[in-house]
Amino acid sequence: SPPQGNCNQIEHFAGLFERFFKQVPLYVYPAFTICSNESITHFYVEAMSVWANATADHICQVMNFERRNKTNPAVMMHDQLVAFWTTANCQDCVDRRNETTEFFTTFDGLDRCIKQEAEQALSPCGPCAESYQQVQTMYEALAKGHKDKLCFDIEDRMNQTRHRWSAEFNCCKNKQHSKRTFIGAATAFCSVPLVFYAVMFFVTRRKEAIEELVAGARRDASGSEEPQAGSSRQGMNGTIVGGIEGEDSDDKPIGRKEIDEEEEEEDFGERKLNNLDVIRENDEPKEGQLLDIVSNTSGSTVDVNLDHSGMKGGDEEDDDVSILGAMKANVVVERNLLD
């Protein structure tokens, strides 16, 4: 069964949500004031207090929070209110109320000075320079350590003032000149290494070209001296060679024919011994008796005398006689054929 009673806190929260957004300006120019608006801050703080009481109430929990629903109006209003407040970083203005109040007081003085000079068609660069510098210093102090969480009203005021001071009134000439000077100095400083390397490159190339010219001149000079020295050496060598040739001119040159004859004689001397003339005794070579072939005057017979006294024994005498007879017959036949 539904609980007895009603959840009045949710209705109260919905009313505060409506009043909060009625105070939010619809236009962001010339200045968008949210966090520094006392009414907006009051409605937000009160709405968060009512919401805390509603979530703690038993009847409100049963009617609105126990059953999860994506289209719960009370939850959607709460989430939108918190997102808007968090996006503007309004809590920073609340937490540092004194510093924020001092900044806005100084800013209001600068804004009055600029409007006064603009109404008289005068430049605010001179009369309002001190006030502008104070606002700039205070903003840097507030932004230090809170750059991502800086109150939106302070950041918006400073952006608007800088735009008017530099773009509308052109009061940053000195800074522009200093910026140009810095850019020029930085460019010159960065170009020094490039100039240095370029100079070193051309100097090195020039040095290499000079060294090549000197080396070429030395090669040409050494090439012109070598033919003269060669001719003098050639004359000296010619004289010496000529003398040697004159001394050896009386000797007869050795012909190819004489060399061949000497080689034949050496070969003939080496071929005096053959397999018929060598007798081996105990593996030692021993020269035997050569056949003495003597031609008769008639040319019809050939006498063969052979001394085998050191070659054969007495028991083989008959065999030796037969062998000699056969050899003598063969020699006679060959002699007749040759004649």
C-alpha positions as CSV (number, residue, x, y, z in Angstrom):
1,S,0.0,0.0,0.0
2,P,1.2,3.6,-0.7
3,P,2.6,5.5,2.2
4,Q,0.4,7.9,4.0
5,G,1.3,11.5,3.3
6,N,2.9,13.4,0.4
7,C,6.5,14.2,-0.8
8,N,6.4,18.0,-0.6
9,Q,10.3,18.3,-0.9
10,I,10.2,17.3,-4.6
11,E,7.6,19.9,-5.3
12,H,9.7,22.5,-3.5
13,F,12.8,21.5,-5.4
14,A,11.0,21.8,-8.8
15,G,10.0,25.4,-7.8
16,L,13.6,26.3,-7.0
17,F,14.8,24.8,-10.2
18,E,12.4,27.1,-12.2
19,R,13.5,30.2,-10.3
20,F,17.2,29.4,-10.8
21,F,17.0,29.3,-14.6
22,K,14.8,32.4,-14.7
23,Q,17.7,34.3,-13.3
24,V,20.2,33.0,-16.0
25,P,20.7,35.5,-18.8
26,L,19.8,34.3,-22.3
27,Y,22.5,36.4,-23.9
28,V,26.2,36.0,-23.3
29,Y,27.2,39.5,-24.6
30,P,28.5,41.9,-23.3
31,A,28.9,39.9,-20.1
32,F,27.6,36.6,-19.0
33,T,26.9,36.7,-15.3
34,I,26.1,33.5,-13.5
35,C,28.2,32.8,-10.5
36,S,28.5,36.4,-9.4
37,N,24.7,36.8,-9.4
38,E,23.5,36.5,-5.8
39,S,20.0,35.4,-6.7
40,I,21.4,32.5,-8.8
41,T,23.7,31.4,-6.1
42,H,21.0,31.6,-3.5
43,F,18.5,29.5,-5.5
44,Y,21.2,26.8,-6.3
45,V,22.2,26.4,-2.6
46,E,18.6,26.2,-1.4
47,A,17.7,23.7,-4.2
48,M,20.6,21.4,-3.2
49,S,19.5,21.5,0.5
50,V,15.9,20.6,-0.4
51,W,17.1,17.7,-2.6
52,A,19.2,16.3,0.2
53,N,16.1,16.3,2.5
54,A,14.0,14.7,-0.2
55,T,16.4,11.8,-0.7
56,A,16.4,11.2,3.0
57,D,12.6,11.2,3.5
58,H,11.0,7.7,3.5
59,I,7.9,8.7,1.6
60,C,10.0,10.5,-1.1
61,Q,12.2,7.5,-1.5
62,V,9.3,5.2,-2.0
63,M,7.6,7.5,-4.5
64,N,10.6,8.7,-6.5
65,F,13.9,6.8,-5.8
66,E,13.2,3.1,-5.0
67,R,12.2,2.2,-8.5
68,R,14.7,3.3,-11.1
69,N,13.3,5.2,-14.0
70,K,15.2,6.9,-16.8
71,T,12.5,9.5,-17.2
72,N,12.1,10.5,-13.6
73,P,11.5,14.3,-13.8
74,A,12.9,15.1,-10.4
75,V,16.2,13.2,-11.2
76,M,16.5,14.9,-14.6
77,M,16.0,18.4,-13.1
78,H,18.6,17.7,-10.4
79,D,21.2,16.4,-13.0
80,Q,20.7,19.4,-15.2
81,L,21.1,21.9,-12.4
82,V,24.3,20.2,-11.1
83,A,25.8,20.0,-14.7
84,F,25.1,23.7,-15.3
85,W,26.7,24.8,-12.0
86,T,29.7,22.5,-12.5
87,T,30.4,23.6,-16.1
88,A,30.5,27.2,-15.0
89,N,32.9,26.4,-12.1
90,C,30.7,28.6,-9.9
91,Q,31.8,26.8,-6.8
92,D,35.2,28.5,-7.2
93,C,33.6,31.9,-6.8
94,V,31.7,30.7,-3.7
95,D,34.8,29.2,-2.1
96,R,37.0,32.2,-2.8
97,R,34.4,34.9,-2.2
98,N,36.7,37.6,-0.9
99,E,39.2,37.3,-3.8
100,T,36.3,37.2,-6.3
101,T,34.7,40.3,-4.8
102,E,38.0,42.2,-4.9
103,F,38.5,41.3,-8.5
104,F,35.1,42.5,-9.5
105,T,35.5,45.8,-7.6
106,T,38.8,46.5,-9.5
107,F,37.2,45.4,-12.8
108,D,34.3,47.8,-12.3
109,G,36.8,50.7,-11.8
110,L,38.5,49.8,-15.1
111,D,35.2,49.5,-16.9
112,R,34.1,52.9,-15.7
113,C,37.4,54.5,-16.9
114,I,37.1,52.9,-20.3
115,K,33.5,54.1,-20.7
116,Q,34.3,57.6,-19.6
117,E,37.2,57.9,-22.1
118,A,35.1,56.4,-24.9
119,E,32.3,58.9,-24.3
120,Q,34.8,61.7,-24.8
121,A,36.2,60.1,-27.9
122,L,39.5,59.7,-26.2
123,S,41.8,56.7,-26.1
124,P,41.8,54.9,-22.7
125,C,45.3,53.5,-23.2
126,G,47.0,56.2,-21.1
127,P,44.4,57.1,-18.4
128,C,43.3,53.5,-17.8
129,A,46.6,51.7,-18.2
130,E,47.2,51.5,-14.4
131,S,43.7,50.0,-13.7
132,Y,44.2,47.5,-16.6
133,Q,47.5,46.4,-15.2
134,Q,45.9,45.8,-11.7
135,V,43.1,43.7,-13.2
136,Q,45.7,41.7,-15.2
137,T,47.7,41.0,-12.1
138,M,44.7,40.0,-10.0
139,Y,43.5,37.6,-12.7
140,E,46.9,35.9,-13.0
141,A,46.9,35.4,-9.2
142,L,43.4,33.9,-9.3
143,A,44.2,31.7,-12.3
144,K,47.4,30.4,-10.8
145,G,46.7,26.8,-9.7
146,H,43.1,27.0,-10.7
147,K,43.3,27.3,-14.5
148,D,40.9,24.4,-15.2
149,K,38.6,25.3,-12.3
150,L,38.5,29.1,-12.5
151,C,35.1,30.7,-12.0
152,F,33.5,31.4,-15.3
153,D,32.5,35.0,-14.5
154,I,36.1,36.0,-13.8
155,E,37.4,34.3,-17.0
156,D,34.7,35.8,-19.1
157,R,35.3,39.3,-17.7
158,M,39.0,39.1,-18.4
159,N,38.6,37.8,-21.9
160,Q,36.2,40.7,-22.7
161,T,38.5,43.3,-21.3
162,R,41.6,42.0,-23.2
163,H,39.7,42.0,-26.4
164,R,38.5,45.6,-26.0
165,W,41.9,46.7,-24.8
166,S,43.9,45.3,-27.7
167,A,41.5,44.9,-30.6
168,E,39.1,47.8,-30.1
169,F,41.4,50.4,-28.6
170,N,44.7,49.1,-29.9
171,C,46.4,49.7,-26.6
172,C,49.0,46.9,-27.0
173,K,51.4,48.7,-29.4
174,N,54.4,48.4,-27.1
175,K,53.7,44.7,-26.7
176,Q,53.4,44.3,-30.5
177,H,56.7,46.0,-31.0
178,S,58.3,43.9,-28.3
179,K,56.8,40.8,-29.9
180,R,58.2,41.8,-33.3
181,T,61.6,42.4,-31.8
182,F,61.5,39.0,-30.1
183,I,60.6,37.3,-33.3
184,G,63.4,39.1,-35.2
185,A,65.9,38.3,-32.6
186,A,64.9,34.7,-32.5
187,T,65.0,34.5,-36.3
188,A,68.5,36.0,-36.3
189,F,69.7,33.7,-33.6
190,C,68.4,30.6,-35.4
191,S,69.9,31.7,-38.7
192,V,73.5,31.9,-37.2
193,P,74.1,28.1,-37.3
194,L,72.8,28.0,-40.9
195,V,75.1,30.8,-42.0
196,F,78.0,29.1,-40.2
197,Y,77.5,25.7,-41.8
198,A,77.0,27.4,-45.2
199,V,80.3,29.3,-44.9
200,M,82.1,26.2,-43.8
201,F,80.7,24.3,-46.7
202,F,81.9,26.8,-49.3
203,V,85.3,27.2,-47.6
204,T,85.8,23.4,-47.6
205,R,84.9,23.2,-51.3
206,R,87.2,26.0,-52.1
207,K,90.1,24.3,-50.3
208,E,89.5,21.0,-52.0
209,A,89.5,22.8,-55.4
210,I,92.8,24.5,-54.6
211,E,94.3,21.2,-53.5
212,E,93.2,19.5,-56.7
213,L,94.8,22.3,-58.8
214,V,98.1,22.0,-56.9
215,A,98.1,18.2,-57.3
216,G,97.5,18.6,-61.0
217,A,100.3,21.1,-61.4
218,R,102.7,18.7,-59.6
219,R,101.7,15.8,-61.8
220,D,102.3,17.9,-64.9
221,A,105.7,19.0,-63.7
222,S,106.8,15.4,-62.8
223,G,105.5,14.3,-66.2
224,S,107.6,16.8,-68.1
225,E,110.8,15.8,-66.2
226,E,110.4,12.1,-66.8
227,P,111.1,12.1,-70.6
228,Q,114.4,14.0,-70.2
229,A,115.7,11.7,-67.5
230,G,114.6,8.7,-69.6
231,S,116.5,10.0,-72.7
232,S,119.7,10.5,-70.7
233,R,119.4,7.0,-69.2
234,Q,118.7,5.6,-72.6
235,G,121.9,7.1,-74.0
236,M,124.0,5.7,-71.3
237,N,122.4,2.3,-71.6
238,G,122.9,2.4,-75.3
239,T,126.6,3.0,-75.0
240,I,127.1,0.2,-72.5
241,V,125.0,-2.2,-74.5
242,G,126.8,-1.2,-77.7
243,G,130.1,-2.0,-76.0
244,I,129.0,-5.4,-74.9
245,E,127.7,-6.2,-78.3
246,G,131.0,-5.1,-79.9
247,E,132.9,-7.4,-77.6
248,D,130.7,-10.4,-78.3
249,S,130.6,-9.7,-82.0
250,D,133.7,-12.0,-82.7
251,D,132.0,-15.0,-81.1
252,K,130.0,-17.2,-83.5
253,P,126.4,-17.6,-82.5
254,I,125.4,-21.0,-81.5
255,G,123.1,-22.5,-84.1
256,R,120.2,-24.8,-83.5
257,K,121.8,-27.5,-85.6
258,E,124.9,-27.7,-83.4
259,I,122.7,-27.9,-80.3
260,D,120.7,-30.8,-81.8
261,E,124.0,-32.6,-82.8
262,E,125.3,-32.3,-79.2
263,E,122.0,-33.6,-77.8
264,E,122.1,-36.6,-80.3
265,E,125.6,-37.4,-79.2
266,E,124.6,-37.4,-75.6
267,D,121.6,-39.6,-76.4
268,F,123.8,-41.9,-78.4
269,G,126.2,-42.2,-75.5
270,E,123.4,-43.0,-73.2
271,R,121.9,-45.6,-75.6
272,K,125.2,-47.6,-75.9
273,L,123.8,-50.1,-73.4
274,N,120.6,-52.0,-74.1
275,N,118.9,-55.0,-72.7
276,L,121.3,-57.3,-74.7
277,D,124.4,-55.7,-73.3
278,V,123.5,-55.5,-69.6
279,I,123.9,-58.4,-67.3
280,R,122.7,-58.2,-63.7
281,E,124.6,-60.0,-61.0
282,N,123.1,-59.5,-57.5
283,D,121.0,-56.6,-58.8
284,E,124.1,-54.7,-59.9
285,P,124.3,-53.7,-63.6
286,K,127.4,-55.0,-65.5
287,E,128.4,-54.1,-69.0
288,G,128.6,-57.0,-71.3
289,Q,130.5,-57.6,-74.7
290,L,129.0,-55.8,-77.7
291,L,128.5,-57.7,-81.0
292,D,131.4,-56.9,-83.3
293,I,129.9,-56.8,-86.7
294,V,132.5,-56.5,-89.5
295,S,131.5,-56.1,-93.0
296,N,133.6,-58.1,-95.6
297,T,135.0,-56.3,-98.6
298,S,132.7,-58.2,-100.9
299,G,129.7,-57.2,-98.8
300,S,128.2,-60.7,-99.0
301,T,129.0,-62.0,-95.5
302,V,129.2,-60.6,-92.0
303,D,131.5,-62.0,-89.3
304,V,130.0,-61.9,-85.8
305,N,132.5,-62.4,-82.9
306,L,131.1,-62.6,-79.4
307,D,133.1,-63.1,-76.3
308,H,130.9,-64.7,-73.6
309,S,133.6,-65.7,-71.3
310,G,132.1,-63.8,-68.4
311,M,128.5,-64.5,-69.2
312,K,127.9,-68.2,-69.6
313,G,129.1,-71.4,-68.0
314,G,130.8,-74.4,-69.8
315,D,127.6,-76.6,-69.7
316,E,125.7,-74.3,-72.0
317,E,128.3,-74.0,-74.7
318,D,126.4,-76.1,-77.3
319,D,123.3,-73.9,-76.9
320,D,125.3,-70.8,-77.4
321,V,126.9,-72.1,-80.6
322,S,123.4,-72.7,-82.1
323,I,122.2,-69.3,-81.1
324,L,125.3,-67.6,-82.6
325,G,124.7,-69.5,-85.9
326,A,121.2,-68.4,-86.1
327,M,122.2,-64.8,-85.4
328,K,124.9,-64.9,-88.0
329,A,122.4,-66.2,-90.7
330,N,120.0,-63.3,-89.9
331,V,122.7,-60.7,-90.1
332,V,123.8,-62.1,-93.5
333,V,120.2,-61.9,-94.8
334,E,119.7,-58.4,-93.6
335,R,123.0,-57.3,-95.1
336,N,122.1,-58.7,-98.5
337,L,118.8,-56.9,-98.4
338,L,120.4,-53.6,-97.6
339,D,122.9,-54.1,-100.5
